[in-house]
Amino acid sequence: MPMDLVKMRPSVFINEVVDRYRRHLAKYWSADLIDKAENKHRELLAVYAHEPNVKAAPDKHDKKTFFNEAWDCLKRRFMQLR
């Protein structure tokens, strides 16, 4: 969930998300695109810490919310990798 991503340190995100699925990601994304996703996660953490509007968006969702529904509040800003 986005609310979990904003609480995850970059090293944990890379280790538990990116590295775990790197072979699968590499089928569809270039190495550069994977690096950009890692950088976008770092950017998300910084923005979440300093911008109340961004902080409020994922915080309003809970475990019952579907991921895509919760991510819609952030995706325009953080998933434009290309």
C-alpha positions as CSV (number, residue, x, y, z in Angstrom):
1,M,0.0,0.0,0.0
2,P,1.2,3.6,-0.6
3,M,0.9,4.1,3.2
4,D,3.4,1.3,3.7
5,L,5.8,2.7,1.0
6,V,6.0,6.0,2.7
7,K,7.1,4.3,5.9
8,M,9.8,2.1,4.2
9,R,13.4,3.3,4.3
10,P,15.0,3.3,0.8
11,S,17.3,0.4,1.6
12,V,14.3,-1.7,2.7
13,F,12.4,-0.7,-0.4
14,I,15.3,-1.7,-2.7
15,N,16.0,-4.9,-0.8
16,E,12.4,-6.1,-0.2
17,V,10.6,-4.8,-3.2
18,V,13.0,-3.9,-6.1
19,D,15.6,-6.6,-5.6
20,R,13.0,-9.3,-4.8
21,Y,11.3,-8.6,-8.1
22,R,14.2,-7.3,-10.2
23,R,14.2,-10.2,-12.7
24,H,10.5,-9.8,-13.3
25,L,10.9,-6.0,-13.6
26,A,13.8,-6.4,-16.0
27,K,11.5,-8.2,-18.4
28,Y,9.5,-4.9,-18.9
29,W,11.7,-2.1,-17.6
30,S,15.3,-1.1,-18.5
31,A,17.9,-0.8,-15.7
32,D,17.6,3.0,-16.0
33,L,13.8,2.8,-15.4
34,I,14.3,0.6,-12.3
35,D,16.9,3.2,-11.0
36,K,14.3,5.9,-11.6
37,A,11.7,4.0,-9.6
38,E,14.2,3.8,-6.7
39,N,14.8,7.5,-7.0
40,K,11.1,8.2,-7.1
41,H,10.7,6.3,-3.9
42,R,13.3,8.6,-2.2
43,E,11.5,11.6,-3.6
44,L,8.2,10.3,-2.3
45,L,9.7,10.0,1.2
46,A,11.0,13.5,1.1
47,V,7.8,15.0,-0.1
48,Y,5.7,12.9,2.3
49,A,7.8,14.3,5.2
50,H,7.5,18.0,4.1
51,E,4.2,18.5,2.2
52,P,1.0,18.1,4.3
53,N,-1.2,17.5,1.1
54,V,0.9,14.6,0.1
55,K,1.1,13.2,3.6
56,A,-2.7,13.3,3.9
57,A,-3.3,11.4,0.7
58,P,-1.9,8.0,1.7
59,D,-2.7,8.4,5.4
60,K,-6.5,8.5,4.7
61,H,-6.4,4.9,3.4
62,D,-6.3,1.7,5.3
63,K,-5.7,-2.0,4.7
64,K,-9.2,-2.4,3.2
65,T,-8.4,0.0,0.4
66,F,-7.3,-1.5,-2.9
67,F,-3.8,-0.6,-3.9
68,N,-4.7,1.1,-7.1
69,E,-7.4,3.1,-5.4
70,A,-4.9,4.4,-2.8
71,W,-2.2,4.9,-5.4
72,D,-4.4,7.1,-7.6
73,C,-3.9,9.9,-5.2
74,L,-0.1,9.9,-5.8
75,K,0.6,8.2,-9.2
76,R,0.6,11.3,-11.3
77,R,3.4,12.8,-9.4
78,F,5.5,9.7,-8.6
79,M,5.1,7.2,-11.4
80,Q,6.1,9.2,-14.4
81,L,9.3,7.4,-14.9
82,R,9.7,7.7,-18.7
